[in-house]
């Protein structure tokens, strides 16, 4: 019998998550049936979406949702041989059993020198989210000006780099001076710390006096209201997240600026990368090529130890990470 450690959601979050909202449990897994595989987690992803999704898609007492890179340690499924690695939706578990239907094999030509953790970041869901947001939702064109907030995070940092590859001007907003320095290293044309500027409106105007063609929105709340005023006519907005209000019990963000949307004839569209799943194989190859060519840099914030999953998650919501937050087993 294999023992699996799991993190359970003991109570739906009220405001910011607390240690008491999680419980570490141990369970014994049954023997494999035909068609099943035993997975051992190697890297676990920590993502902002876990906060709102935990309420709408989870019951109290269930294992926390999430994605992981796992190694196949036992197999009764020829499609997943022992020793191979997969991306799994196994949640916050050290070990799990799968029939293979929810598994995505790691790319066959994955370079030996490249960490498999990137399959949870730049060459995974965050990278795909960035790519599809820019190409499918915004239809970003060479020479345009892009604004991205939460720009030093897993998605935002890739958004900015891909936009530069495409020949665009990129302005990034983030929450610390260290993150501003990181964005400048990545090649952002302008970057500022929204927590220290005297006026968000003035910071946006200074960074791009002519306004913004496109806005990759990860934050929501007051930032969104101010940013919309700086959009050019016929501007486009891709709504990927709303991290500023994930811990807001009332979820009140003030009146939505409908008049600005109307007068500037803006296009705003929410999306998830899963909509374009049919494009994943080719898109992952493009992301991998950019990484190999040195055009796309991967930054990770690694926490070691499965026992530190809640701390890593709460740290992410506090904005402690630069780049993709990962837990290494």
C-alpha positions in Angstrom: 0.0 0.0 0.0 1.2 3.5 -0.8 0.4 6.3 1.6 -0.5 9.7 0.1 -0.3 13.0 1.9 -3.1 15.4 1.1 -4.1 19.0 2.0 -7.8 19.3 2.7 -9.9 22.4 2.6 -11.5 22.4 6.1 -13.4 25.6 5.6 -14.3 27.9 2.7 -12.1 31.0 3.0 -13.6 34.1 4.6 -11.4 36.9 3.5 -7.8 36.0 3.4 -7.0 32.3 3.8 -5.7 31.1 7.2 -3.7 28.1 8.3 -6.8 26.8 10.1 -8.6 26.5 6.7 -6.3 23.6 5.7 -5.6 20.2 7.2 -2.9 17.7 6.3 -4.1 14.2 6.1 -2.6 10.8 5.2 -4.6 8.2 3.2 -3.8 4.7 1.9 -4.2 4.2 -1.8 -5.6 0.9 -3.2 -3.9 -1.4 -5.6 -3.9 -0.4 -9.3 -6.7 -1.6 -11.6 -6.2 -2.3 -15.3 -5.7 1.0 -17.1 -4.5 2.9 -14.0 -1.2 4.5 -13.1 0.3 5.6 -9.8 1.6 9.1 -9.8 4.2 10.7 -7.4 4.2 14.5 -7.4 7.5 16.2 -8.3 6.3 19.8 -8.6 3.0 21.4 -7.6 1.6 24.6 -9.0 0.5 27.5 -6.9 -2.0 29.8 -8.7 -4.3 32.7 -7.9 -7.3 30.9 -9.4 -7.2 28.5 -6.5 -8.8 31.2 -4.3 -12.1 31.8 -6.2 -12.3 28.3 -7.6 -12.1 26.7 -4.2 -15.5 28.2 -3.3 -17.3 27.5 -6.6 -15.8 24.1 -7.4 -15.0 22.6 -4.0 -16.8 21.4 -0.9 -15.3 21.6 2.5 -13.4 18.4 3.3 -12.2 17.9 -0.3 -8.5 17.9 -1.4 -7.4 21.3 -2.6 -7.5 21.7 -6.3 -4.4 22.3 -8.4 -2.0 21.0 -11.1 1.2 19.1 -10.7 4.0 17.6 -12.6 4.2 13.9 -11.5 6.2 10.8 -12.2 4.6 7.5 -13.1 5.9 5.1 -10.5 3.6 2.1 -11.3 1.6 1.5 -14.4 -1.1 -0.7 -15.8 -1.7 1.6 -18.7 0.6 1.2 -21.7 0.2 4.9 -22.7 2.0 5.9 -19.5 5.1 3.8 -18.9 6.9 3.8 -15.5 9.4 6.6 -15.3 7.5 8.9 -17.6 6.3 12.4 -16.5 2.9 14.0 -16.9 1.0 17.1 -16.0 -1.9 16.0 -13.7 -4.8 17.7 -12.1 -4.2 15.7 -9.0 -4.5 18.6 -6.6 -2.5 19.0 -3.4 -1.5 15.4 -3.1 1.9 13.7 -2.9 0.6 10.5 -4.6 -2.5 9.8 -6.7 -4.1 7.2 -8.9 -5.4 8.0 -12.4 -6.9 6.2 -15.3 -5.0 8.5 -17.6 -8.0 10.5 -18.9 -6.8 13.7 -17.1 -3.1 13.3 -17.8 -1.0 15.3 -20.3 2.4 13.7 -21.2 5.4 16.0 -20.9 6.6 16.9 -24.4 8.7 14.1 -25.8 11.6 16.4 -26.8 11.8 18.2 -23.4 15.4 19.3 -23.0 17.3 17.5 -20.2 18.8 20.7 -18.9 15.4 22.3 -18.5 13.4 21.9 -15.3 10.1 20.0 -15.7 8.6 22.7 -13.4 8.4 24.9 -16.5 5.5 22.7 -17.6 3.5 24.4 -14.9 4.7 27.9 -15.9 6.2 29.4 -19.0 5.7 26.2 -21.0 2.4 25.4 -19.4 -0.9 26.9 -18.4 0.4 30.5 -17.6 2.4 30.6 -20.9 -0.6 29.4 -22.9 -2.8 32.0 -21.1 -0.4 34.8 -22.0 -0.1 33.6 -25.7 -3.8 33.2 -26.3 -4.7 36.4 -24.5 -2.4 38.3 -26.8 -3.1 36.6 -30.0 -6.7 35.3 -29.8 -8.4 37.9 -27.6 -6.4 41.1 -28.2 -5.0 40.3 -31.6 -2.0 42.4 -30.7 -0.2 44.0 -33.6 3.3 45.2 -34.1 3.8 48.8 -33.0 0.9 48.8 -30.6 1.2 49.7 -26.9 0.2 47.1 -24.3 -0.5 47.6 -20.6 -0.3 44.6 -18.3 -0.8 44.6 -14.5 0.4 42.0 -12.0 3.2 42.1 -14.6 5.8 40.3 -12.5 3.6 37.2 -12.0 3.6 33.9 -13.8 1.2 35.2 -16.6 2.1 38.9 -16.7 5.8 38.4 -17.1 5.3 36.1 -20.1 2.7 38.5 -21.6 5.2 41.3 -21.6 8.0 39.3 -23.1 5.8 37.9 -25.9 4.6 41.4 -26.7 8.2 42.5 -27.0 8.9 39.6 -29.4 6.0 40.9 -31.4 7.5 44.4 -31.6 5.2 46.2 -29.2 5.7 48.8 -26.5 5.0 47.3 -23.1 4.1 49.0 -19.8 4.0 46.9 -16.7 2.5 47.6 -13.3 3.6 45.6 -10.2 3.8 45.8 -6.5 7.4 46.3 -5.4 10.6 48.0 -6.5 12.3 44.6 -6.8 9.6 43.5 -9.2 10.0 46.7 -11.2 13.7 46.0 -11.6 12.8 42.5 -12.7 10.4 43.8 -15.4 13.1 46.1 -16.7 15.5 43.1 -17.0 12.9 41.4 -19.1 12.8 44.3 -21.5 9.6 46.1 -20.5 9.7 49.6 -21.9 8.2 51.1 -18.8 7.4 49.7 -15.4 6.2 51.2 -12.1 5.3 50.2 -8.6 1.5 50.9 -8.2 1.9 50.9 -4.4 4.3 53.8 -4.3 3.2 56.1 -7.1 1.4 59.2 -6.0 -1.2 58.9 -8.7 -2.0 55.8 -10.7 -3.6 58.0 -13.4 -0.4 60.1 -13.7 1.8 57.0 -13.7 -0.2 55.5 -16.6 -0.1 58.8 -18.5 3.6 59.2 -18.0 4.4 55.7 -19.1 2.4 56.1 -22.3 1.1 59.6 -22.9 -0.6 58.5 -26.1 -2.7 55.9 -24.3 -3.0 52.1 -24.7 -4.2 50.0 -27.6 -4.4 46.9 -25.5 -4.7 46.0 -21.8 -4.0 42.6 -20.3 -6.1 42.7 -17.1 -5.1 40.4 -14.2 -6.1 42.6 -11.2 -9.5 44.2 -11.4 -10.8 46.6 -8.8 -9.8 50.3 -8.7 -6.8 49.7 -11.1 -9.2 48.6 -13.8 -11.4 51.7 -13.4 -8.4 54.0 -13.8 -6.8 52.1 -16.6 -9.9 52.1 -18.7 -9.7 55.9 -18.8 -6.3 55.6 -20.5 -7.4 53.3 -23.3 -7.3 54.5 -26.9 -10.5 54.5 -28.9 -11.4 51.0 -30.0 -9.0 49.6 -27.4 -9.1 45.9 -26.5 -9.0 44.4 -23.1 -8.3 40.7 -22.2 -9.6 39.9 -18.7 -7.6 37.1 -17.3 -7.9 37.6 -13.5 -9.1 39.8 -10.7 -6.6 39.1 -8.0 -7.3 42.4 -6.1 -10.7 41.2 -5.1 -10.2 37.5 -4.5 -10.0 38.0 -0.8 -12.8 40.7 -0.6 -15.7 39.2 1.3 -18.2 41.7 -0.1 -16.7 41.5 -3.7 -17.6 45.2 -4.1 -15.4 47.0 -6.5 -17.4 50.1 -7.1 -19.5 51.0 -10.1 -18.4 49.5 -13.4 -17.3 52.3 -15.8 -19.9 51.7 -18.5 -19.7 55.2 -20.0 -16.0 54.9 -20.7 -16.6 51.5 -22.4 -19.4 53.1 -24.5 -17.7 56.3 -25.5 -14.4 54.7 -26.4 -16.1 51.7 -28.0 -13.8 49.4 -26.1 -13.8 45.6 -26.4 -13.4 43.7 -23.2 -13.5 39.9 -23.1 -12.9 37.4 -20.4 -11.2 34.1 -21.3 -9.5 31.0 -20.0 -6.7 29.1 -21.9 -8.8 25.9 -22.0 -11.0 27.5 -24.7 -8.1 27.0 -27.1 -7.1 23.5 -26.0 -7.0 22.3 -29.6 -4.0 24.7 -30.2 -2.0 23.5 -27.2 0.5 21.2 -28.9 1.6 23.8 -31.4 1.5 26.6 -28.9 3.7 24.7 -26.4 6.2 24.1 -29.2 6.3 27.9 -29.9 6.8 28.7 -26.2 9.6 26.1 -25.9 11.3 27.5 -29.0 11.3 31.0 -27.6 12.8 29.7 -24.3 15.5 27.8 -26.1 16.3 30.9 -28.2 16.6 33.0 -25.1 13.7 35.3 -26.2 11.5 34.1 -23.3 12.9 34.0 -19.8 11.4 31.9 -17.0 11.5 33.1 -13.5 10.3 30.8 -10.6 9.6 31.3 -6.9 10.2 27.9 -5.5 9.1 26.7 -2.0 10.5 23.4 -0.9 8.4 20.8 0.9 4.8 19.5 0.5 4.1 20.6 4.1 4.5 24.2 3.0 1.7 24.2 0.4 -0.6 26.5 2.4 2.2 28.9 3.2 3.2 29.1 -0.5 -0.4 29.7 -1.5 -0.9 32.5 1.0 2.4 34.0 0.1 1.3 34.1 -3.5 -1.9 36.0 -2.6 0.3 38.4 -0.6 2.4 39.0 -3.7 5.6 37.5 -2.4 6.5 35.7 -5.6 8.3 37.0 -8.7 7.4 34.8 -11.6 5.7 31.4 -11.3 5.1 30.1 -7.8 6.1 26.4 -7.5 6.3 23.9 -4.6 9.1 21.3 -5.0 8.6 18.0 -3.3 
